[in-house]
Amino acid sequence: MIKKKRSNVLEIFIYSLNYILISYALSNISMVLRANPAFILFFASEIWIMGLYVSKVREISGNQILSWIMLVVCFALHICMVYFIGLVEGDIIPFKR
């Protein structure tokens, strides 16, 4: 029982870490493309990733309230990364032949 609980905590931690990193990357891509219609796709992907994260944590823990609390915590960490680390700056450069 304790081993399964420890395994679940580790699995939620790994999913949380992945969620934070993927959200940070999608935020960077969204901001680089903010003047491009492709922005909508990356922003929608961020929302989709949120839904996947909540459903996976709920599946692992069996607790919907915990899954939403974890989403809020991870989203706050994601925003802290954007604030303290910053966004990647750059331009889209087409491939040349």
N, C-alpha and C positions, 0 to 999 in steps of 0.2 A: 504494500500500500504506500509506504513512504517512498519507495523507489519510483513508483508510477507518478506520484505527486512531484517528485524532484524532476523527473523526465518531462512532465507537463510544464513546469516552471521554466526549464531550459528551452523547451520548444517555443513557448510564448516569448521568451527573451530573444531567441533567434529571429522569429517572425517580426518582433518589434524593431529589432536592429535593421532588418531588411526593409521594413516599411519606412523607417526614418531615412535611410540612405536613398532609397528609390524616390521617395517624395522630394528629397533635397535635389536630386538630379533632375526630376521632372520640373521642379520650380525653376531651376536654372535654365532649362531648355525653353520653358514657357516665357521667361523674361527676355531671353535672347530673341525669341520670335514674337514679341508683343505687338509688333506692327505688321505681322504676317497672319493671314487667315489660319495657318497651321497651329497658331496659338490655341485655338479652340480644341484641337485634338489632344494636345498635351495637358491642357487644363482638365478636360474630360477624363483623361487617363488618371490624373491625380484623384479625382472623385471616385473613379472605379476602383483604384487601389485601396482607398479608404473602406469601401464596401467589402472588398475581399478580406481585408485585415480584420474588420469587425466580425465577419462570419467565421473566419478561421479561429480567432481567439474564443468566440462563443462555442465553437465545435470542440475545441481542446478543453476549455474550462467548464463548459456546461452552464455558464452564468452570463446572461446578457448584460447585466449591469456592469460586471467586471470588464466585459469587452468594450463597452462605451467609455468607461473610465480609462482603460488602457489607450484607447484611441485619442482621448483628450490629452493624456500625458505625452504620448508619442508625437502628437501634432504640436504640442508646446515645445518639445525638444527640437522638432523640425524647424519651427519658427526661430528658436534660439540659434540654431545653426545658420539659418539665413541671415539673422541679425549680426551675430558675432563673427562668423566666417565670411559672410558676404556672398553675393552672387558672382558667378563667373561672368566676366565681361568678354565680349567678342562679337564678331560679325560673321554672317554666313557667307562663305566664299565658295562660289561654284567650282566644280572640277573643270580643269582646262584640258583640252585635247592636244 
